[in-house]
Amino acid sequence: MKIEEIRSKTDSELEYDLNNVRKELFDLRFRSAVDSSSSPARINELRRSVARIHTVLHERAIGVRGQESK
């Protein structure tokens, strides 16, 4: 997920996306432990998406960068 896409969403949409990304990340980690055909690049991509979503939610909570809760 790109940062522009994340910033354009509302807080409730971000919470929903965060739950979905976390679930997918858990599934990939589980599959990588059991199966060796998992993609490490996708795991890194999902980890970064989680961090981006957390960053935007935190920015909105404290009012950084002129961001307001949507």
Helices and strands as residue ranges (DSSP letters): H 3-7, H 11-34, H 40-62, G 64-66
